[in-house]
Amino acid sequence: MTDPVTPDGRYLVVRGRLWRRSDPGLDPAERERLVAELMAARRAKGAALRAGDEEAREAARRRVDAAKHALGERGPVWWDDGAPDLTRHLARTTPYAAWFAELEGDGADDPG
């Protein structure tokens, strides 16, 4: 099952939390390039962690951050209607609460 996407397409919901999606206005080829860079940076971070190389890990973290900014997942929001960034907020405590509660099998009413 894929993670649900809010009706406006701004967020994925993962374990009840909102995570900003990539900017849909990106050129598809550029988006593909950036996603490839993000995955390579994540692999480099994992390799550095396994090797115990703190300097390489920090360099990889910077690469991950740069790719996420370029994708629009971090930094200034990519929408222009003035809505705040709700990344990391619990979906049930945001304006998406009613939508989230209606999802089947989402655990929205599970207190634990």
MDAnalysis code that builds the backbone (N, CA, C; Angstrom):
import MDAnalysis as mda
import numpy as np

u = mda.Universe.empty(336, n_residues=112, atom_resindex=np.repeat(np.arange(112), 3), trajectory=True)
u.add_TopologyAttr("name", ["N", "CA", "C"] * 112)
u.add_TopologyAttr("resid", np.arange(1, 113))
u.add_TopologyAttr("resname", ["MET", "THR", "ASP", "PRO", "VAL", "THR", "PRO", "ASP", "GLY", "ARG", "TYR", "LEU", "VAL", "VAL", "ARG", "GLY", "ARG", "LEU", "TRP", "ARG", "ARG", "SER", "ASP", "PRO", "GLY", "LEU", "ASP", "PRO", "ALA", "GLU", "ARG", "GLU", "ARG", "LEU", "VAL", "ALA", "GLU", "LEU", "MET", "ALA", "ALA", "ARG", "ARG", "ALA", "LYS", "GLY", "ALA", "ALA", "LEU", "ARG", "ALA", "GLY", "ASP", "GLU", "GLU", "ALA", "ARG", "GLU", "ALA", "ALA", "ARG", "ARG", "ARG", "VAL", "ASP", "ALA", "ALA", "LYS", "HIS", "ALA", "LEU", "GLY", "GLU", "ARG", "GLY", "PRO", "VAL", "TRP", "TRP", "ASP", "ASP", "GLY", "ALA", "PRO", "ASP", "LEU", "THR", "ARG", "HIS", "LEU", "ALA", "ARG", "THR", "THR", "PRO", "TYR", "ALA", "ALA", "TRP", "PHE", "ALA", "GLU", "LEU", "GLU", "GLY", "ASP", "GLY", "ALA", "ASP", "ASP", "PRO", "GLY"])
u.atoms.positions = np.array([
    [0.840, -1.184, 0.000],
    [0.000, 0.000, 0.000],
    [0.884, 1.245, 0.000],
    [0.522, 2.230, -0.793],
    [1.286, 3.461, -0.816],
    [0.770, 4.409, 0.256],
    [1.632, 5.322, 0.664],
    [1.231, 6.302, 1.670],
    [0.189, 7.231, 1.078],
    [-0.846, 7.582, 1.856],
    [-1.870, 8.484, 1.339],
    [-1.310, 9.886, 1.094],
    [-1.878, 10.534, 0.109],
    [-1.504, 11.900, -0.257],
    [-2.698, 12.794, 0.058],
    [-2.438, 13.941, 0.680],
    [-3.524, 14.863, 1.004],
    [-4.240, 15.296, -0.271],
    [-5.509, 15.662, -0.168],
    [-6.284, 16.024, -1.352],
    [-5.654, 17.135, -2.197],
    [-4.913, 18.033, -1.567],
    [-4.279, 19.115, -2.328],
    [-2.918, 18.725, -2.895],
    [-2.476, 17.494, -2.598],
    [-1.224, 16.992, -3.141],
    [0.039, 17.512, -2.484],
    [-0.100, 18.216, -1.385],
    [1.071, 18.819, -0.740],
    [1.861, 17.865, 0.134],
    [1.186, 16.893, 0.736],
    [1.834, 16.029, 1.725],
    [1.533, 14.556, 1.508],
    [2.480, 13.739, 1.949],
    [2.272, 12.309, 2.165],
    [1.975, 12.157, 3.644],
    [1.211, 11.146, 4.008],
    [0.991, 10.859, 5.422],
    [1.686, 9.532, 5.717],
    [2.670, 9.597, 6.580],
    [3.433, 8.411, 6.973],
    [3.319, 8.270, 8.482],
    [2.743, 7.140, 8.905],
    [2.507, 6.884, 10.331],
    [1.832, 8.076, 11.010],
    [0.853, 8.656, 10.310],
    [0.056, 9.728, 10.879],
    [0.640, 11.120, 10.772],
    [1.866, 11.250, 10.258],
    [2.521, 12.564, 10.130],
    [2.552, 13.023, 8.689],
    [2.474, 14.337, 8.531],
    [2.545, 14.944, 7.204],
    [4.002, 15.169, 6.805],
    [4.320, 14.803, 5.564],
    [5.652, 15.036, 5.007],
    [5.477, 15.690, 3.641],
    [6.103, 16.837, 3.464],
    [5.945, 17.601, 2.230],
    [6.422, 16.804, 1.020],
    [5.621, 16.856, -0.032],
    [5.967, 16.194, -1.289],
    [6.829, 17.120, -2.141],
    [7.409, 16.546, -3.155],
    [8.202, 17.322, -4.108],
    [7.315, 18.300, -4.859],
    [7.919, 19.365, -5.316],
    [7.227, 20.393, -6.091],
    [6.723, 19.794, -7.402],
    [5.410, 19.762, -7.625],
    [4.882, 19.181, -8.857],
    [5.214, 20.027, -10.095],
    [5.685, 21.246, -9.871],
    [6.042, 22.113, -10.992],
    [7.437, 21.862, -11.543],
    [8.184, 20.955, -10.925],
    [9.520, 20.650, -11.426],
    [9.437, 19.950, -12.775],
    [10.387, 20.253, -13.637],
    [10.502, 19.545, -14.909],
    [10.733, 18.065, -14.586],
    [10.029, 17.147, -15.245],
    [10.174, 15.728, -14.921],
    [11.619, 15.216, -14.992],
    [12.380, 15.657, -15.969],
    [13.775, 15.208, -16.082],
    [14.603, 15.730, -14.907],
    [14.348, 16.972, -14.500],
    [15.066, 17.551, -13.365],
    [14.676, 16.828, -12.079],
    [13.400, 16.532, -11.938],
    [12.944, 15.802, -10.754],
    [13.626, 14.443, -10.693],
    [13.673, 13.740, -11.811],
    [14.319, 12.427, -11.860],
    [15.798, 12.532, -11.484],
    [16.478, 13.555, -11.981],
    [17.889, 13.764, -11.653],
    [18.062, 14.020, -10.158],
    [17.200, 14.864, -9.598],
    [17.288, 15.191, -8.179],
    [16.983, 13.989, -7.286],
    [16.017, 13.180, -7.672],
    [15.697, 11.980, -6.898],
    [16.881, 11.014, -6.947],
    [17.514, 10.885, -8.106],
    [18.692, 10.020, -8.220],
    [19.813, 10.530, -7.313],
    [20.002, 11.843, -7.268],
    [21.016, 12.431, -6.394],
    [20.675, 12.186, -4.933],
    [19.397, 12.338, -4.576],
    [18.963, 12.095, -3.206],
    [19.251, 10.648, -2.793],
    [18.913, 9.710, -3.653],
    [19.153, 8.297, -3.330],
    [20.654, 8.006, -3.226],
    [21.449, 8.582, -4.108],
    [22.907, 8.385, -4.042],
    [23.468, 8.973, -2.753],
    [22.965, 10.132, -2.364],
    [23.428, 10.770, -1.130],
    [23.041, 9.930, 0.081],
    [21.851, 9.356, 0.056],
    [21.429, 8.494, 1.168],
    [22.300, 7.234, 1.250],
    [22.633, 6.677, 0.095],
    [23.526, 5.509, 0.096],
    [24.904, 5.894, 0.642],
    [25.386, 7.072, 0.235],
    [26.698, 7.538, 0.712],
    [26.671, 7.754, 2.225],
    [25.578, 8.262, 2.729],
    [25.459, 8.464, 4.175],
    [25.502, 7.127, 4.907],
    [24.781, 6.147, 4.388],
    [24.787, 4.827, 5.007],
    [26.176, 4.197, 4.986],
    [26.864, 4.329, 3.872],
    [28.213, 3.773, 3.762],
    [29.151, 4.461, 4.747],
    [29.022, 5.775, 4.873],
    [29.871, 6.516, 5.812],
    [29.581, 6.100, 7.252],
    [28.313, 5.893, 7.572],
    [27.949, 5.439, 8.922],
    [28.573, 4.077, 9.210],
    [28.440, 3.162, 8.242],
    [28.993, 1.818, 8.436],
    [30.514, 1.853, 8.572],
    [31.147, 2.810, 7.878],
    [32.609, 2.927, 7.919],
    [33.087, 3.736, 9.123],
    [32.162, 4.380, 9.811],
    [32.540, 5.218, 10.945],
    [33.248, 6.504, 10.520],
    [32.972, 6.951, 9.298],
    [33.618, 8.142, 8.735],
    [32.712, 9.362, 8.937],
    [32.959, 10.083, 10.027],
    [32.124, 11.235, 10.389],
    [32.157, 12.330, 9.329],
    [33.312, 12.600, 8.762],
    [33.436, 13.654, 7.741],
    [32.617, 13.305, 6.496],
    [32.705, 12.059, 6.050],
    [31.933, 11.621, 4.884],
    [30.440, 11.626, 5.196],
    [30.086, 11.270, 6.428],
    [28.672, 11.274, 6.816],
    [28.106, 12.685, 6.758],
    [28.853, 13.650, 7.267],
    [28.389, 15.044, 7.229],
    [28.280, 15.558, 5.789],
    [29.229, 15.185, 4.956],
    [29.172, 15.587, 3.538],
    [27.938, 14.985, 2.871],
    [27.643, 13.723, 3.173],
    [26.466, 13.066, 2.609],
    [25.183, 13.708, 3.135],
    [25.161, 14.075, 4.401],
    [23.988, 14.754, 4.965],
    [23.732, 16.075, 4.254],
    [24.794, 16.799, 3.954],
    [24.638, 18.061, 3.210],
    [24.078, 17.810, 1.810],
    [24.520, 16.717, 1.178],
    [23.991, 16.360, -0.145],
    [22.504, 16.022, -0.066],
    [22.119, 15.255, 0.954],
    [20.708, 14.911, 1.142],
    [19.895, 16.190, 1.314],
    [20.364, 17.076, 2.170],
    [19.649, 18.321, 2.432],
    [19.522, 19.163, 1.164],
    [20.593, 19.271, 0.400],
    [20.566, 20.063, -0.840],
    [19.562, 19.476, -1.835],
    [19.536, 18.154, -1.964],
    [18.594, 17.525, -2.887],
    [17.158, 17.746, -2.432],
    [16.904, 17.621, -1.125],
    [15.547, 17.829, -0.617],
    [15.093, 19.282, -0.795],
    [15.997, 20.219, -0.616],
    [15.664, 21.623, -0.881],
    [15.333, 21.822, -2.363],
    [16.158, 21.272, -3.235],
    [15.943, 21.430, -4.679],
    [14.627, 20.783, -5.122],
    [14.242, 19.690, -4.472],
    [12.975, 19.027, -4.784],
    [11.768, 19.779, -4.222],
    [12.011, 20.706, -3.304],
    [10.910, 21.445, -2.690],
    [10.377, 20.786, -1.435],
    [11.044, 19.734, -0.964],
    [10.596, 19.033, 0.235],
    [11.044, 19.737, 1.509],
    [12.002, 20.628, 1.397],
    [12.476, 21.457, 2.513],
    [12.612, 22.877, 2.010],
    [12.788, 23.802, 2.962],
    [12.948, 25.197, 2.581],
    [11.600, 25.850, 2.328],
    [11.593, 26.923, 1.551],
    [10.340, 27.627, 1.264],
    [9.328, 26.695, 0.591],
    [8.063, 26.853, 0.952],
    [7.022, 26.015, 0.344],
    [6.883, 26.343, -1.136],
    [6.410, 25.388, -1.902],
    [6.264, 25.582, -3.336],
    [4.866, 26.063, -3.734],
    [3.942, 26.123, -2.796],
    [2.608, 26.651, -3.106],
    [2.588, 28.136, -2.785],
    [1.596, 28.826, -3.348],
    [1.600, 30.288, -3.223],
    [0.317, 30.870, -2.631],
    [-0.436, 30.049, -1.888],
    [-1.690, 30.569, -1.324],
    [-1.555, 31.017, 0.130],
    [-0.334, 31.046, 0.635],
    [-0.097, 31.512, 1.994],
    [-0.285, 30.473, 3.077],
    [-0.667, 29.246, 2.701],
    [-0.853, 28.187, 3.704],
    [0.496, 27.842, 4.333],
    [0.498, 27.587, 5.646],
    [1.761, 27.265, 6.324],
    [2.262, 25.876, 5.960],
    [3.525, 25.644, 6.253],
    [4.110, 24.324, 6.070],
    [3.773, 23.499, 7.315],
    [3.093, 22.397, 7.121],
    [2.678, 21.542, 8.231],
    [3.499, 20.253, 8.307],
    [4.653, 20.243, 7.653],
    [5.516, 19.069, 7.689],
    [5.794, 18.669, 9.130],
    [5.726, 17.385, 9.369],
    [5.959, 16.731, 10.655],
    [4.783, 16.850, 11.629],
    [3.774, 17.622, 11.298],
    [2.598, 17.712, 12.168],
    [1.796, 16.421, 12.048],
    [1.111, 16.055, 13.119],
    [0.185, 14.933, 13.060],
    [-1.002, 15.352, 12.208],
    [-1.359, 14.530, 11.241],
    [-2.463, 14.861, 10.335],
    [-3.749, 15.150, 11.104],
    [-3.957, 14.418, 12.195],
    [-5.208, 14.576, 12.950],
    [-5.294, 15.896, 13.700],
    [-4.212, 16.672, 13.747],
    [-4.232, 17.962, 14.444],
    [-4.112, 19.131, 13.471],
    [-4.372, 18.871, 12.196],
    [-4.230, 19.896, 11.157],
    [-5.555, 20.087, 10.427],
    [-5.608, 21.002, 9.492],
    [-6.829, 21.148, 8.692],
    [-7.178, 19.888, 7.884],
    [-6.281, 18.930, 7.815],
    [-6.533, 17.670, 7.106],
    [-7.187, 16.624, 8.003],
    [-7.518, 16.969, 9.239],
    [-8.011, 15.999, 10.223],
    [-9.247, 15.243, 9.743],
    [-10.237, 15.932, 9.221],
    [-11.470, 15.251, 8.786],
    [-11.173, 14.298, 7.636],
    [-10.376, 14.751, 6.680],
    [-9.988, 13.894, 5.562],
    [-9.256, 12.660, 6.081],
    [-8.306, 12.872, 6.986],
    [-7.505, 11.778, 7.517],
    [-8.372, 10.776, 8.279],
    [-9.345, 11.277, 9.028],
    [-10.222, 10.401, 9.813],
    [-11.058, 9.494, 8.914],
    [-11.335, 9.941, 7.698],
    [-12.149, 9.157, 6.769],
    [-11.375, 8.056, 6.056],
    [-10.063, 8.109, 6.111],
    [-9.277, 7.069, 5.435],
    [-9.531, 5.720, 6.074],
    [-9.700, 4.718, 5.284],
    [-9.922, 3.380, 5.829],
    [-8.617, 2.784, 6.304],
    [-8.658, 2.218, 7.524],
    [-7.506, 1.509, 8.038],
    [-6.303, 2.377, 8.331],
    [-6.509, 3.683, 8.557],
    [-5.375, 4.571, 8.813],
    [-4.980, 4.617, 10.274],
    [-5.794, 4.053, 11.130],
    [-5.495, 4.094, 12.562],
    [-5.754, 5.444, 13.177],
    [-6.502, 6.316, 12.495],
    [-6.731, 7.673, 12.998],
    [-7.447, 7.677, 14.338],
    [-8.339, 6.667, 14.577],
    [-9.015, 6.665, 15.868],
    [-8.350, 5.732, 16.866],
    [-7.203, 5.192, 16.525],
    [-6.457, 4.333, 17.437],
    [-5.616, 5.207, 18.347],
    [-5.940, 5.276, 19.643],
    [-5.222, 6.178, 20.535],
    [-3.780, 5.750, 20.776],
    [-3.426, 4.547, 20.450],
    [-2.066, 4.107, 20.751],
    [-1.328, 3.885, 19.529],
])
